[in-house]
Amino acid sequence: MTRPLAVIVGAGVAGLAAAWWLDKAGWSSLIVERAENLRENGYMLGLSGLGHETLRRMGLHDRLASVAYTIDENVYKDSRGRELLRLRYRDFIRDLPYLAVRRNDLVRALAEILPSTVEIRFGETVANFEDEGDCVAVTLAGGETVRADLLIGADGFRSFVRQRIFGADDRCLQPLGYYFSVYDIGAPKNFTSDFVSYAEPGHLAEYYALHDGRLAAMHVWRDGRANLERASDRVDLLRGVSANSNPQVRELLDQAAGEGEPIIVDSLTMVDLPAWSKGRVLLLGDAAHCLTLVSGQGAGMALASGEMLSRALMEAGSLSDGLAIHDARLRPIIGRLQARSRKMAAVFIPEGALAFHVRNFVMRHMPRAWLGRYFSNAIRSEIELAQK
Ligand SMILES: Cc1cc2nc3c(=O)[nH]c(=O)nc-3n(C[C@H](O)[C@H](O)[C@H](O)COP(=O)(O)OP(=O)(O)OC[C@H]3O[C@@H](n4cnc5c(N)ncnc54)[C@H](O)[C@@H]3O)c2cc1C
């Protein structure tokens, strides 16, 4: 029997996981990825809850555990280098399984286990598509037209597929009032911590020591402007943001500028849509419901939603029923995570000096058992919701 075919736009976490799970439901997939290959560097991701469970069911846990990072605690310092806070990860997630991996390691592991029913074409994208009722005709930039049963937009936060089916983005984007930047740099000799954060009102800079002796840097700062990511000089932008930071932050930034590594800058903006599919076109991952790094669950949910889609398609008698089941099961979980992200965004990086000191005081003195209970209960309730 011929397998139904999905064309998947984007070889990120959502696209690769969906292809693996669609194979389990008896489908073939063609993934088109506009980059020439899988990205070689990447920021650090924490995987817990549903996403972690999905990894286990994909048989990926041990492979990822071998490249994962053991991050026991995060030391927060102020602009003068004084310790503000010390957060132990185990206090937050307690007995729940957790893996800290780089995005590129996760994506590579997902690509390596793809079955023979999945083809990936790099340096390729979708130029156009038309839902013809009994199939979707997908025209690739290379000129070929592929007739598929389903087109999946797993093309990230700035999804082309989403804009084509739901129109202008301004109706579904919800900026959280922050920007972020990520880049890699060589670790200076005097850098001895595994994970250190420099914090001041309105700005946070974090550095993770990587296995290869480099550092993964991340800045997050408050800024309500739109389209800042199009700033022509990202280094100048970051220099302005870090003007009052610890001198090490500015030194590392100068070093990054000298090394010429790509510096990514974008806004922290959630995607909130009343539907994730239209006819034979479905959105997955950040394209559908970007949760942002504030939730810490975006990659996890990109993994989990591939599994949920596959199970829904196996249960349903038709594609439209399968997509409806997928939406109905995923929506309460995403709704809860988005509500939590909105709440956390309000206090994520306090802007004024007073709010900053109050937040640090509260975090320093809040019983760790409360924090642990809060996060563990939240993660457990998402798992329970998915099992209903
Ligand atoms: C700094 C940072 C920290 C984070 N921390 C965490 C964390 O701790 N835990 C967690 O679970 N999540 C975290 N996230 C969120 C997580 O990274 C994302 O939710 C997840 O990677 C989304 O995967 P995706 O496949 O939907 O999108 P993406 O990873 O953006 O992948 C989209 C893919 O589509 C390709 N593409 C885009 N447009 C096209 C096109 N037109 N044609 C063809 N290909 C295209 C892109 O090249 C890319 O390969 C973090 C995010 C950031 C930025």
The ligand as an ORCA input file, in Angstrom:
! r2SCAN-3c Opt
* xyz 0 1
  C      18.024     31.201     23.510
  C      16.942     30.177     23.529
  C      16.835     29.286     24.604
  C      15.840     28.310     24.619
  N      15.769     27.448     25.681
  C      14.867     26.439     25.655
  C      14.855     25.452     26.711
  O      15.610     25.529     27.683
  N      13.966     24.416     26.596
  C      13.128     24.299     25.527
  O      12.384     23.297     25.467
  N      13.090     25.236     24.550
  C      13.938     26.290     24.579
  N      13.936     27.214     23.570
  C      12.919     27.135     22.509
  C      13.284     26.125     21.428
  O      14.606     26.326     20.969
  C      12.321     26.249     20.263
  O      11.003     26.226     20.754
  C      12.497     25.076     19.290
  O      13.821     25.015     18.805
  C      11.520     25.246     18.129
  O      11.789     24.289     17.138
  P      11.153     24.446     15.696
  O      11.635     23.254     14.947
  O       9.716     24.730     15.794
  O      11.802     25.785     15.095
  P      13.301     26.114     14.729
  O      14.242     25.484     15.710
  O      13.356     27.575     14.555
  O      13.554     25.402     13.325
  C      12.957     25.877     12.139
  C      13.749     25.321     10.955
  O      13.068     25.729      9.772
  C      14.022     26.249      8.846
  N      13.297     27.198      8.007
  C      12.783     28.396      8.369
  N      12.141     28.962      7.331
  C      12.245     28.088      6.296
  C      11.770     28.100      4.965
  N      11.050     29.124      4.478
  N      12.056     27.032      4.162
  C      12.780     25.970      4.630
  N      13.244     25.914      5.889
  C      12.984     26.954      6.710
  C      15.086     26.891      9.719
  O      16.317     27.005      9.023
  C      15.174     25.875     10.871
  O      16.054     24.825     10.578
  C      14.911     28.223     23.545
  C      14.997     29.123     22.469
  C      15.990     30.083     22.457
  C      16.086     31.025     21.280
*
